[in-house]
Amino acid sequence: MSPIDPFSVQPGEFLQAVGFRLDEIDPAEVAAKGVTGEIDVDERHHTPWGVVHGGVWATVVESAASVGASLAVRDRGEFAVGVDNVTDFLRPVRRGRIRVIARAEQIGRSMQLWQVDLTDEQGKTVARGRVRLANQKLPE
């Protein structure tokens, strides 16, 4: 079994199943520009009541923040792990393309704070999350 590249932005099976895709990321600019991506949601993402499940939004928020935060500290030989994820579900969605933008609020020595906005095709915010992450040394 080969080692996992902690800075690969290729989604694992879970994110592939959810359908979250990241845009190309320039690690040198991630602290200033953040991380972007998108997800196309439909009936596969629904609750029994016909709207996208909040767990989908929380997954996307955590994933975008974790990738951005890890890339922000990669030059220090570190990666970031989420310690708190607060995601607000602002508007119900049934289907469509959702744009994801994750930006660093603070990149500190031991902790980071990222905000992630999810907007629909009309530019309306459907969910917003804040993720606090702890910087960790990469395993040897």
Disulfide bonds with the S-S distance in Angstrom:
none
